[in-house]
Amino acid sequence: MKSYPSAKRSHFLAIAFCLLCSTQAWALRVVSLAPHTTEMAWAAGLGPSLIAASDYSDYPDAAQKLERVASGNDIKFERILLLKPDLVLASRETNPQRELEKLQKYGIPVEFIDSHRLEEIPQDIERLARFSANPETGARNARDFRQKLAALSREYAREDKIPAALLFGLSPLMTANGESIQNDVLRVCGVKNIFADSRVAWPVVSREQIISRQPRLLITGTHQEGDEQEMYFWQQKTGYPVINLNPDWFNRSGPRILLAAQDLCQKIKNGRF
């Protein structure tokens, strides 16, 4: 009987120690260096821990109030060090790798998020949720993403893929190959990217190259100055149908890319291509 209090105390200490270990994994100060990593942070339950983000991190609305420490291929290295983050969220494709390696040498953990397939997004959400004090948020959002993706894949699966040109820039004309996550969006909607076989990830192409591959429609995710003239050519001179997708949904490899997939699938269904 005398050993009971001691055993009870040991049990209590063991629980306290486990709790302490788990809280040490939480990232209380997080810096995001790309718009899509900012959105992924919120999806994983890390939104309240964000202290700084990149330019164009505009979703959700709360992200617009964060300090800006990155722009394109440039980051404010010294400022990030002064912020003393527990975690930095970055992209291998857009952020300067040498600067990120320097951050790691200073002992700052860096998590890279570069999804190339739609099914990788919920996996990345769950990976980031490990750093959140509310991991159930990430688990719920990952589960919801998977369910919606599965439903889309079932509804719009088709054997006769619709050939389409995928355009991200119109001056010059820029497309993407089969390794992009946008190509995966097309696949879910029963569309074949006519430049999927390109050896270049983001090739610049000509009007003649596009026409020679005989697409049945064009899919764009761009709204830039000068786009109207190029769109006039494709719509009025060639007669190709053009589907415009919200660039913030379609161009970012974050949770909202599923909205672009839903929009594209529905427009293709309504257009009876």
Salt bridges, closest charged atoms under 4 A:
GLU39 OE2 - ARG252 NH1 2.75
GLU39 OE2 - ARG256 NH2 2.80
ASP58 OD1 - ARG252 NH1 3.03
GLU67 OE2 - ARG79 NE 2.63
GLU93 OE2 - HIS116 NE2 2.45
GLU99 OE2 - LYS102 NZ 3.45
GLU111 OE1 - ARG127 NH1 2.43
ASP124 OD1 - ARG127 NH2 2.85
GLU126 OE2 - ARG146 NH1 2.80
ASP144 OD2 - LYS148 NZ 3.21
GLU155 OE2 - LYS269 NZ 3.78
ASP160 OD2 - ARG158 NH2 2.97
GLU179 OE1 - ARG117 NH2 3.87
ASP184 OD1 - ARG187 NE 2.62
ASP197 OD1 - ARG213 NH1 3.02
GLU230 OE1 - ARG207 NH2 3.08
ASP248 OD1 - ARG252 NH2 3.55
ASP263 OD2 - LYS267 NZ 3.20
